[in-house]
């Protein structure tokens, strides 16, 4: 069942990308609407990857270590840990207090790659738009 939820989350993330690309490449590149859409994209990425980590943790698939032990606790503890790790991975290199293991490493690399590429793409798009 968790696999179906993960596939649904990936589809939602893809649709967020599609919406942002449509708005950013058809509208004025420095509009308020573009900034709002990019903010929504980052929020959907943060929450989407956080939910994937949470689904893995709830399915007893170890993906995150907290202090050299698998992330434990109740549902809300795992939810907060997953969202925190997702935010730290998306926006920075990470602090090292929560560490990915197993499949979590692949997910973290993918999330970090997306987090690093997005600003470069939108900056390049803005510069190209200004030059035209």
N, CA, C and O atoms as a GROMACS GRO file, in nm:
protein
  528
    1UNK      N    1   0.082  -0.119   0.000
    1UNK     CA    2   0.000   0.000   0.000
    1UNK      C    3   0.087   0.126   0.000
    1UNK      O    4   0.055   0.225  -0.065
    2UNK      N    5   0.198   0.120   0.074
    2UNK     CA    6   0.289   0.233   0.080
    2UNK      C    7   0.346   0.267  -0.057
    2UNK      O    8   0.370   0.384  -0.087
    3UNK      N    9   0.369   0.164  -0.140
    3UNK     CA   10   0.423   0.187  -0.274
    3UNK      C   11   0.327   0.271  -0.357
    3UNK      O   12   0.371   0.359  -0.432
    4UNK      N   13   0.197   0.245  -0.345
    4UNK     CA   14   0.098   0.323  -0.420
    4UNK      C   15   0.098   0.469  -0.376
    4UNK      O   16   0.086   0.560  -0.458
    5UNK      N   17   0.112   0.491  -0.244
    5UNK     CA   18   0.119   0.628  -0.194
    5UNK      C   19   0.245   0.698  -0.245
    5UNK      O   20   0.240   0.815  -0.283
    6UNK      N   21   0.357   0.626  -0.246
    6UNK     CA   22   0.482   0.685  -0.296
    6UNK      C   23   0.470   0.721  -0.444
    6UNK      O   24   0.517   0.827  -0.486
    7UNK      N   25   0.407   0.636  -0.523
    7UNK     CA   26   0.386   0.665  -0.664
    7UNK      C   27   0.296   0.788  -0.680
    7UNK      O   28   0.320   0.873  -0.765
    8UNK      N   29   0.193   0.796  -0.598
    8UNK     CA   30   0.105   0.913  -0.601
    8UNK      C   31   0.178   1.042  -0.565
    8UNK      O   32   0.154   1.146  -0.624
    9UNK      N   33   0.268   1.034  -0.468
    9UNK     CA   34   0.346   1.150  -0.428
    9UNK      C   35   0.438   1.193  -0.541
    9UNK      O   36   0.452   1.312  -0.569
   10UNK      N   37   0.502   1.097  -0.607
   10UNK     CA   38   0.590   1.129  -0.720
   10UNK      C   39   0.511   1.195  -0.832
   10UNK      O   40   0.560   1.289  -0.895
   11UNK      N   41   0.391   1.148  -0.859
   11UNK     CA   42   0.305   1.209  -0.961
   11UNK      C   43   0.271   1.353  -0.922
   11UNK      O   44   0.273   1.442  -1.006
   12UNK      N   45   0.241   1.377  -0.794
   12UNK     CA   46   0.210   1.513  -0.747
   12UNK      C   47   0.331   1.605  -0.762
   12UNK      O   48   0.317   1.720  -0.803
   13UNK      N   49   0.451   1.554  -0.730
   13UNK     CA   50   0.573   1.634  -0.746
   13UNK      C   51   0.594   1.667  -0.894
   13UNK      O   52   0.627   1.781  -0.928
   14UNK      N   53   0.574   1.569  -0.980
   14UNK     CA   54   0.588   1.593  -1.124
   14UNK      C   55   0.490   1.698  -1.172
   14UNK      O   56   0.526   1.786  -1.251
   15UNK      N   57   0.366   1.691  -1.127
   15UNK     CA   58   0.266   1.789  -1.168
   15UNK      C   59   0.301   1.928  -1.116
   15UNK      O   60   0.272   2.028  -1.182
   16UNK      N   61   0.363   1.937  -0.998
   16UNK     CA   62   0.409   2.066  -0.948
   16UNK      C   63   0.515   2.125  -1.038
   16UNK      O   64   0.511   2.243  -1.070
   17UNK      N   65   0.610   2.040  -1.081
   17UNK     CA   66   0.712   2.086  -1.174
   17UNK      C   67   0.648   2.136  -1.303
   17UNK      O   68   0.686   2.241  -1.356
   18UNK      N   69   0.553   2.061  -1.353
   18UNK     CA   70   0.487   2.098  -1.478
   18UNK      C   71   0.416   2.232  -1.464
   18UNK      O   72   0.425   2.316  -1.554
   19UNK      N   73   0.347   2.254  -1.354
   19UNK     CA   74   0.277   2.381  -1.333
   19UNK      C   75   0.373   2.497  -1.326
   19UNK      O   76   0.347   2.603  -1.383
   20UNK      N   77   0.484   2.479  -1.258
   20UNK     CA   78   0.582   2.586  -1.245
   20UNK      C   79   0.645   2.618  -1.380
   20UNK      O   80   0.664   2.735  -1.414
   21UNK      N   81   0.677   2.516  -1.456
   21UNK     CA   82   0.738   2.538  -1.587
   21UNK      C   83   0.642   2.614  -1.677
   21UNK      O   84   0.683   2.706  -1.748
   22UNK      N   85   0.516   2.578  -1.675
   22UNK     CA   86   0.417   2.648  -1.759
   22UNK      C   87   0.407   2.794  -1.719
   22UNK      O   88   0.408   2.882  -1.805
   23UNK      N   89   0.397   2.821  -1.590
   23UNK     CA   90   0.384   2.960  -1.544
   23UNK      C   91   0.511   3.039  -1.570
   23UNK      O   92   0.505   3.152  -1.619
   24UNK      N   93   0.625   2.981  -1.539
   24UNK     CA   94   0.752   3.056  -1.548
   24UNK      C   95   0.795   3.081  -1.692
   24UNK      O   96   0.860   3.182  -1.719
   25UNK      N   97   0.761   2.995  -1.783
   25UNK     CA   98   0.808   3.012  -1.919
   25UNK      C   99   0.706   3.082  -2.009
   25UNK      O  100   0.736   3.115  -2.124
   26UNK      N  101   0.584   3.105  -1.958
   26UNK     CA  102   0.486   3.178  -2.037
   26UNK      C  103   0.461   3.318  -1.983
   26UNK      O  104   0.414   3.406  -2.056
   27UNK      N  105   0.492   3.339  -1.856
   27UNK     CA  106   0.467   3.469  -1.794
   27UNK      C  107   0.596   3.549  -1.788
   27UNK      O  108   0.703   3.503  -1.828
   28UNK      N  109   0.583   3.669  -1.736
   28UNK     CA  110   0.700   3.752  -1.710
   28UNK      C  111   0.786   3.681  -1.606
   28UNK      O  112   0.734   3.636  -1.503
   29UNK      N  113   0.914   3.671  -1.629
   29UNK     CA  114   1.002   3.590  -1.547
   29UNK      C  115   1.022   3.645  -1.406
   29UNK      O  116   1.059   3.568  -1.317
   30UNK      N  117   1.000   3.772  -1.381
   30UNK     CA  118   1.016   3.829  -1.248
   30UNK      C  119   0.883   3.871  -1.186
   30UNK      O  120   0.878   3.966  -1.108
   31UNK      N  121   0.777   3.803  -1.220
   31UNK     CA  122   0.646   3.839  -1.167
   31UNK      C  123   0.624   3.779  -1.028
   31UNK      O  124   0.691   3.684  -0.988
   32UNK      N  125   0.528   3.837  -0.959
   32UNK     CA  126   0.491   3.786  -0.826
   32UNK      C  127   0.437   3.644  -0.837
   32UNK      O  128   0.461   3.561  -0.750
   33UNK      N  129   0.364   3.618  -0.944
   33UNK     CA  130   0.307   3.485  -0.966
   33UNK      C  131   0.418   3.379  -0.979
   33UNK      O  132   0.403   3.268  -0.930
   34UNK      N  133   0.526   3.414  -1.046
   34UNK     CA  134   0.637   3.320  -1.061
   34UNK      C  135   0.700   3.288  -0.926
   34UNK      O  136   0.731   3.172  -0.898
   35UNK      N  137   0.719   3.389  -0.844
   35UNK     CA  138   0.777   3.367  -0.711
   35UNK      C  139   0.687   3.279  -0.626
   35UNK      O  140   0.735   3.190  -0.556
   36UNK      N  141   0.558   3.302  -0.632
   36UNK     CA  142   0.462   3.219  -0.557
   36UNK      C  143   0.467   3.075  -0.607
   36UNK      O  144   0.466   2.982  -0.527
   37UNK      N  145   0.472   3.057  -0.738
   37UNK     CA  146   0.476   2.920  -0.794
   37UNK      C  147   0.604   2.847  -0.753
   37UNK      O  148   0.600   2.728  -0.724
   38UNK      N  149   0.717   2.917  -0.751
   38UNK     CA  150   0.842   2.854  -0.709
   38UNK      C  151   0.835   2.817  -0.561
   38UNK      O  152   0.884   2.712  -0.520
   39UNK      N  153   0.774   2.904  -0.480
   39UNK     CA  154   0.756   2.873  -0.338
   39UNK      C  155   0.669   2.749  -0.321
   39UNK      O  156   0.701   2.662  -0.239
   40UNK      N  157   0.562   2.740  -0.396
   40UNK     CA  158   0.476   2.622  -0.389
   40UNK      C  159   0.550   2.497  -0.434
   40UNK      O  160   0.530   2.389  -0.379
   41UNK      N  161   0.634   2.512  -0.535
   41UNK     CA  162   0.713   2.397  -0.581
   41UNK      C  163   0.805   2.347  -0.471
   41UNK      O  164   0.812   2.227  -0.445
   42UNK      N  165   0.875   2.439  -0.406
   42UNK     CA  166   0.963   2.398  -0.297
   42UNK      C  167   0.885   2.334  -0.182
   42UNK      O  168   0.930   2.234  -0.125
   43UNK      N  169   0.769   2.389  -0.150
   43UNK     CA  170   0.687   2.328  -0.045
   43UNK      C  171   0.639   2.189  -0.084
   43UNK      O  172   0.638   2.098  -0.001
   44UNK      N  173   0.599   2.172  -0.208
   44UNK     CA  174   0.553   2.039  -0.250
   44UNK      C  175   0.668   1.940  -0.252
   44UNK      O  176   0.649   1.823  -0.219
   45UNK      N  177   0.788   1.984  -0.289
   45UNK     CA  178   0.905   1.895  -0.283
   45UNK      C  179   0.937   1.857  -0.139
   45UNK      O  180   0.960   1.740  -0.109
   46UNK      N  181   0.938   1.956  -0.051
   46UNK     CA  182   0.968   1.930   0.090
   46UNK      C  183   0.868   1.832   0.150
   46UNK      O  184   0.907   1.733   0.212
   47UNK      N  185   0.742   1.859   0.132
   47UNK     CA  186   0.638   1.773   0.190
   47UNK      C  187   0.635   1.638   0.120
   47UNK      O  188   0.619   1.534   0.185
   48UNK      N  189   0.651   1.637  -0.013
   48UNK     CA  190   0.649   1.510  -0.087
   48UNK      C  191   0.759   1.415  -0.045
   48UNK      O  192   0.734   1.298  -0.016
   49UNK      N  193   0.884   1.465  -0.041
   49UNK     CA  194   0.992   1.379   0.002
   49UNK      C  195   0.978   1.341   0.149
   49UNK      O  196   1.011   1.229   0.188
   50UNK      N  197   0.931   1.435   0.230
   50UNK     CA  198   0.906   1.403   0.371
   50UNK      C  199   0.806   1.290   0.387
   50UNK      O  200   0.823   1.203   0.472
   51UNK      N  201   0.702   1.290   0.305
   51UNK     CA  202   0.602   1.184   0.312
   51UNK      C  203   0.659   1.049   0.265
   51UNK      O  204   0.625   0.944   0.319
   52UNK      N  205   0.747   1.054   0.165
   52UNK     CA  206   0.810   0.929   0.121
   52UNK      C  207   0.896   0.871   0.232
   52UNK      O  208   0.893   0.750   0.256
   53UNK      N  209   0.974   0.957   0.301
   53UNK     CA  210   1.053   0.910   0.414
   53UNK      C  211   0.961   0.852   0.523
   53UNK      O  212   0.990   0.747   0.581
   54UNK      N  213   0.851   0.923   0.550
   54UNK     CA  214   0.758   0.878   0.653
   54UNK      C  215   0.695   0.744   0.617
   54UNK      O  216   0.682   0.656   0.703
   55UNK      N  217   0.655   0.727   0.492
   55UNK     CA  218   0.596   0.600   0.449
   55UNK      C  219   0.695   0.487   0.467
   55UNK      O  220   0.658   0.378   0.512
   56UNK      N  221   0.820   0.512   0.433
   56UNK     CA  222   0.923   0.409   0.452
   56UNK      C  223   0.940   0.376   0.600
   56UNK      O  224   0.948   0.259   0.637
   57UNK      N  225   0.945   0.479   0.685
   57UNK     CA  226   0.960   0.455   0.828
   57UNK      C  227   0.840   0.380   0.885
   57UNK      O  228   0.856   0.290   0.968
   58UNK      N  229   0.720   0.416   0.842
   58UNK     CA  230   0.599   0.348   0.891
   58UNK      C  231   0.591   0.204   0.840
   58UNK      O  232   0.527   0.120   0.903
   59UNK      N  233   0.656   0.176   0.726
   59UNK     CA  234   0.657   0.040   0.671
   59UNK      C  235   0.775  -0.042   0.722
   59UNK      O  236   0.805  -0.148   0.668
   60UNK      N  237   0.842   0.009   0.826
   60UNK     CA  238   0.958  -0.057   0.886
   60UNK      C  239   1.074  -0.074   0.789
   60UNK      O  240   1.150  -0.171   0.799
   61UNK      N  241   1.087   0.019   0.695
   61UNK     CA  242   1.203   0.023   0.607
   61UNK      C  243   1.294   0.131   0.664
   61UNK      O  244   1.259   0.249   0.659
   62UNK      N  245   1.409   0.094   0.719
   62UNK     CA  246   1.496   0.196   0.780
   62UNK      C  247   1.556   0.287   0.673
   62UNK      O  248   1.630   0.240   0.586
   63UNK      N  249   1.525   0.414   0.680
   63UNK     CA  250   1.580   0.511   0.586
   63UNK      C  251   1.652   0.626   0.657
   63UNK      O  252   1.733   0.696   0.595
   64UNK      N  253   1.624   0.646   0.784
   64UNK     CA  254   1.685   0.756   0.858
   64UNK      C  255   1.738   0.708   0.993
   64UNK      O  256   1.674   0.629   1.062
   65UNK      N  257   1.857   0.758   1.028
   65UNK     CA  258   1.915   0.733   1.160
   65UNK      C  259   1.919   0.864   1.237
   65UNK      O  260   1.959   0.968   1.184
   66UNK      N  261   1.879   0.858   1.361
   66UNK     CA  262   1.889   0.973   1.451
   66UNK      C  263   1.982   0.934   1.564
   66UNK      O  264   1.947   0.849   1.646
   67UNK      N  265   2.099   0.993   1.569
   67UNK     CA  266   2.193   0.958   1.674
   67UNK      C  267   2.238   0.813   1.666
   67UNK      O  268   2.248   0.747   1.770
   68UNK      N  269   2.265   0.763   1.548
   68UNK     CA  270   2.311   0.626   1.521
   68UNK      C  271   2.210   0.517   1.556
   68UNK      O  272   2.248   0.400   1.568
   69UNK      N  273   2.084   0.553   1.574
   69UNK     CA  274   1.977   0.454   1.592
   69UNK      C  275   1.866   0.488   1.493
   69UNK      O  276   1.846   0.605   1.461
   70UNK      N  277   1.795   0.388   1.444
   70UNK     CA  278   1.686   0.416   1.350
   70UNK      C  279   1.583   0.512   1.411
   70UNK      O  280   1.554   0.506   1.531
   71UNK      N  281   1.531   0.600   1.327
   71UNK     CA  282   1.430   0.697   1.373
   71UNK      C  283   1.314   0.621   1.435
   71UNK      O  284   1.255   0.533   1.372
   72UNK      N  285   1.282   0.656   1.558
   72UNK     CA  286   1.179   0.584   1.632
   72UNK      C  287   1.082   0.685   1.692
   72UNK      O  288   1.093   0.805   1.670
   73UNK      N  289   0.989   0.634   1.766
   73UNK     CA  290   0.890   0.718   1.831
   73UNK      C  291   0.754   0.695   1.768
   73UNK      O  292   0.734   0.604   1.688
   74UNK      N  293   0.662   0.779   1.806
   74UNK     CA  294   0.528   0.770   1.753
   74UNK      C  295   0.519   0.827   1.612
   74UNK      O  296   0.619   0.868   1.553
   75UNK      N  297   0.398   0.828   1.561
   75UNK     CA  298   0.375   0.876   1.424
   75UNK      C  299   0.421   1.021   1.408
   75UNK      O  300   0.489   1.053   1.310
   76UNK      N  301   0.384   1.108   1.502
   76UNK     CA  302   0.418   1.249   1.488
   76UNK      C  303   0.567   1.275   1.504
   76UNK      O  304   0.621   1.367   1.442
   77UNK      N  305   0.635   1.195   1.586
   77UNK     CA  306   0.781   1.207   1.595
   77UNK      C  307   0.846   1.172   1.462
   77UNK      O  308   0.936   1.242   1.417
   78UNK      N  309   0.800   1.066   1.400
   78UNK     CA  310   0.854   1.027   1.270
   78UNK      C  311   0.818   1.129   1.163
   78UNK      O  312   0.899   1.158   1.074
   79UNK      N  313   0.697   1.185   1.170
   79UNK     CA  314   0.655   1.288   1.075
   79UNK      C  315   0.745   1.410   1.085
   79UNK      O  316   0.792   1.461   0.983
   80UNK      N  317   0.768   1.458   1.207
   80UNK     CA  318   0.853   1.575   1.225
   80UNK      C  319   0.997   1.548   1.183
   80UNK      O  320   1.061   1.634   1.122
   81UNK      N  321   1.048   1.430   1.214
   81UNK     CA  322   1.183   1.393   1.173
   81UNK      C  323   1.193   1.388   1.022
   81UNK      O  324   1.291   1.436   0.964
   82UNK      N  325   1.093   1.330   0.956
   82UNK     CA  326   1.094   1.319   0.810
   82UNK      C  327   1.088   1.456   0.743
   82UNK      O  328   1.162   1.482   0.649
   83UNK      N  329   1.000   1.542   0.791
   83UNK     CA  330   0.988   1.676   0.734
   83UNK      C  331   1.114   1.759   0.761
   83UNK      O  332   1.159   1.834   0.674
   84UNK      N  333   1.169   1.746   0.880
   84UNK     CA  334   1.293   1.817   0.914
   84UNK      C  335   1.407   1.773   0.823
   84UNK      O  336   1.479   1.855   0.767
   85UNK      N  337   1.423   1.642   0.809
   85UNK     CA  338   1.531   1.591   0.724
   85UNK      C  339   1.510   1.633   0.579
   85UNK      O  340   1.606   1.668   0.510
   86UNK      N  341   1.386   1.630   0.533
   86UNK     CA  342   1.356   1.672   0.397
   86UNK      C  343   1.391   1.818   0.375
   86UNK      O  344   1.450   1.853   0.273
   87UNK      N  345   1.356   1.904   0.470
   87UNK     CA  346   1.386   2.048   0.457
   87UNK      C  347   1.536   2.073   0.458
   87UNK      O  348   1.587   2.150   0.378
   88UNK      N  349   1.606   2.008   0.549
   88UNK     CA  350   1.751   2.027   0.560
   88UNK      C  351   1.820   1.976   0.434
   88UNK      O  352   1.918   2.036   0.388
   89UNK      N  353   1.773   1.867   0.378
   89UNK     CA  354   1.833   1.811   0.258
   89UNK      C  355   1.802   1.897   0.136
   89UNK      O  356   1.889   1.916   0.050
   90UNK      N  357   1.681   1.948   0.126
   90UNK     CA  358   1.642   2.028   0.010
   90UNK      C  359   1.711   2.164   0.007
   90UNK      O  360   1.748   2.211  -0.100
   91UNK      N  361   1.728   2.225   0.123
   91UNK     CA  362   1.779   2.362   0.126
   91UNK      C  363   1.927   2.375   0.160
   91UNK      O  364   1.984   2.482   0.143
   92UNK      N  365   1.989   2.269   0.208
   92UNK     CA  366   2.130   2.278   0.246
   92UNK      C  367   2.196   2.141   0.235
   92UNK      O  368   2.135   2.046   0.185
   93UNK      N  369   2.317   2.133   0.280
   93UNK     CA  370   2.390   2.006   0.276
   93UNK      C  371   2.340   1.912   0.386
   93UNK      O  372   2.345   1.791   0.370
   94UNK      N  373   2.293   1.967   0.495
   94UNK     CA  374   2.248   1.888   0.608
   94UNK      C  375   2.335   1.915   0.729
   94UNK      O  376   2.445   1.970   0.718
   95UNK      N  377   2.285   1.876   0.844
   95UNK     CA  378   2.358   1.901   0.968
   95UNK      C  379   2.426   1.776   1.022
   95UNK      O  380   2.520   1.786   1.100
   96UNK      N  381   2.381   1.660   0.982
   96UNK     CA  382   2.440   1.536   1.029
   96UNK      C  383   2.372   1.477   1.151
   96UNK      O  384   2.411   1.370   1.198
   97UNK      N  385   2.271   1.544   1.204
   97UNK     CA  386   2.200   1.488   1.320
   97UNK      C  387   2.102   1.379   1.277
   97UNK      O  388   2.073   1.289   1.356
   98UNK      N  389   2.052   1.386   1.155
   98UNK     CA  390   1.969   1.280   1.097
   98UNK      C  391   2.041   1.237   0.970
   98UNK      O  392   2.072   1.319   0.883
   99UNK      N  393   2.067   1.107   0.959
   99UNK     CA  394   2.149   1.053   0.850
   99UNK      C  395   2.069   0.951   0.771
   99UNK      O  396   2.005   0.864   0.831
  100UNK      N  397   2.070   0.959   0.637
  100UNK     CA  398   1.999   0.857   0.557
  100UNK      C  399   2.078   0.728   0.548
  100UNK      O  400   2.201   0.728   0.548
  101UNK      N  401   2.006   0.618   0.541
  101UNK     CA  402   2.067   0.486   0.520
  101UNK      C  403   1.986   0.411   0.417
  101UNK      O  404   1.869   0.442   0.394
  102UNK      N  405   2.047   0.314   0.354
  102UNK     CA  406   1.977   0.230   0.259
  102UNK      C  407   1.917   0.310   0.145
  102UNK      O  408   1.984   0.393   0.083
  103UNK      N  409   1.790   0.286   0.117
  103UNK     CA  410   1.716   0.356   0.012
  103UNK      C  411   1.709   0.505   0.041
  103UNK      O  412   1.700   0.586  -0.051
  104UNK      N  413   1.714   0.542   0.167
  104UNK     CA  414   1.711   0.682   0.206
  104UNK      C  415   1.825   0.762   0.147
  104UNK      O  416   1.810   0.881   0.120
  105UNK      N  417   1.940   0.697   0.126
  105UNK     CA  418   2.054   0.767   0.066
  105UNK      C  419   2.022   0.809  -0.077
  105UNK      O  420   2.050   0.922  -0.117
  106UNK      N  421   1.962   0.719  -0.153
  106UNK     CA  422   1.923   0.750  -0.291
  106UNK      C  423   1.821   0.864  -0.293
  106UNK      O  424   1.833   0.957  -0.373
  107UNK      N  425   1.721   0.856  -0.206
  107UNK     CA  426   1.619   0.960  -0.198
  107UNK      C  427   1.681   1.094  -0.160
  107UNK      O  428   1.645   1.198  -0.217
  108UNK      N  429   1.774   1.094  -0.064
  108UNK     CA  430   1.838   1.218  -0.020
  108UNK      C  431   1.922   1.279  -0.132
  108UNK      O  432   1.922   1.400  -0.150
  109UNK      N  433   1.993   1.195  -0.206
  109UNK     CA  434   2.073   1.246  -0.318
  109UNK      C  435   1.982   1.308  -0.424
  109UNK      O  436   2.011   1.415  -0.476
  110UNK      N  437   1.873   1.240  -0.455
  110UNK     CA  438   1.779   1.291  -0.554
  110UNK      C  439   1.719   1.424  -0.508
  110UNK      O  440   1.709   1.518  -0.587
  111UNK      N  441   1.679   1.432  -0.383
  111UNK     CA  442   1.621   1.555  -0.330
  111UNK      C  443   1.723   1.668  -0.328
  111UNK      O  444   1.691   1.781  -0.365
  112UNK      N  445   1.846   1.641  -0.286
  112UNK     CA  446   1.950   1.744  -0.285
  112UNK      C  447   1.982   1.791  -0.426
  112UNK      O  448   2.002   1.911  -0.449
  113UNK      N  449   1.987   1.699  -0.520
  113UNK     CA  450   2.014   1.736  -0.658
  113UNK      C  451   1.906   1.831  -0.712
  113UNK      O  452   1.938   1.931  -0.776
  114UNK      N  453   1.782   1.799  -0.685
  114UNK     CA  454   1.672   1.886  -0.727
  114UNK      C  455   1.683   2.022  -0.657
  114UNK      O  456   1.664   2.126  -0.719
  115UNK      N  457   1.714   2.020  -0.527
  115UNK     CA  458   1.726   2.144  -0.451
  115UNK      C  459   1.838   2.234  -0.500
  115UNK      O  460   1.829   2.356  -0.489
  116UNK      N  461   1.945   2.174  -0.555
  116UNK     CA  462   2.057   2.254  -0.605
  116UNK      C  463   2.037   2.299  -0.749
  116UNK      O  464   2.085   2.405  -0.788
  117UNK      N  465   1.967   2.221  -0.827
  117UNK     CA  466   1.948   2.255  -0.968
  117UNK      C  467   1.841   2.363  -0.988
  117UNK      O  468   1.856   2.448  -1.076
  118UNK      N  469   1.735   2.360  -0.910
  118UNK     CA  470   1.625   2.456  -0.928
  118UNK      C  471   1.667   2.602  -0.926
  118UNK      O  472   1.630   2.676  -1.017
  119UNK      N  473   1.744   2.647  -0.828
  119UNK     CA  474   1.782   2.789  -0.831
  119UNK      C  475   1.864   2.825  -0.955
  119UNK      O  476   1.848   2.933  -1.012
  120UNK      N  477   1.951   2.735  -0.997
  120UNK     CA  478   2.033   2.762  -1.116
  120UNK      C  479   1.946   2.773  -1.240
  120UNK      O  480   1.969   2.860  -1.324
  121UNK      N  481   1.847   2.687  -1.252
  121UNK     CA  482   1.758   2.691  -1.369
  121UNK      C  483   1.679   2.822  -1.373
  121UNK      O  484   1.670   2.886  -1.478
  122UNK      N  485   1.623   2.862  -1.260
  122UNK     CA  486   1.543   2.983  -1.260
  122UNK      C  487   1.630   3.108  -1.273
  122UNK      O  488   1.586   3.207  -1.332
  123UNK      N  489   1.751   3.105  -1.220
  123UNK     CA  490   1.842   3.217  -1.240
  123UNK      C  491   1.881   3.228  -1.388
  123UNK      O  492   1.882   3.338  -1.444
  124UNK      N  493   1.913   3.116  -1.449
  124UNK     CA  494   1.948   3.117  -1.592
  124UNK      C  495   1.830   3.165  -1.674
  124UNK      O  496   1.847   3.242  -1.769
  125UNK      N  497   1.712   3.120  -1.641
  125UNK     CA  498   1.590   3.163  -1.713
  125UNK      C  499   1.570   3.313  -1.700
  125UNK      O  500   1.533   3.379  -1.797
  126UNK      N  501   1.592   3.366  -1.582
  126UNK     CA  502   1.576   3.510  -1.560
  126UNK      C  503   1.679   3.589  -1.640
  126UNK      O  504   1.644   3.689  -1.703
  127UNK      N  505   1.804   3.546  -1.637
  127UNK     CA  506   1.909   3.617  -1.709
  127UNK      C  507   1.881   3.613  -1.859
  127UNK      O  508   1.896   3.715  -1.927
  128UNK      N  509   1.842   3.499  -1.911
  128UNK     CA  510   1.810   3.488  -2.054
  128UNK      C  511   1.692   3.578  -2.089
  128UNK      O  512   1.691   3.643  -2.194
  129UNK      N  513   1.592   3.581  -2.001
  129UNK     CA  514   1.474   3.665  -2.025
  129UNK      C  515   1.509   3.812  -2.022
  129UNK      O  516   1.454   3.889  -2.101
  130UNK      N  517   1.598   3.853  -1.933
  130UNK     CA  518   1.637   3.995  -1.925
  130UNK      C  519   1.717   4.035  -2.048
  130UNK      O  520   1.700   4.145  -2.100
  131UNK      N  521   1.804   3.946  -2.096
  131UNK     CA  522   1.886   3.976  -2.213
  131UNK      C  523   1.802   3.992  -2.339
  131UNK      O  524   1.840   4.068  -2.429
  132UNK      N  525   1.690   3.921  -2.348
  132UNK     CA  526   1.604   3.932  -2.466
  132UNK      C  527   1.534   4.066  -2.462
  132UNK      O  528   1.456   4.097  -2.552
   0.00000   0.00000   0.00000
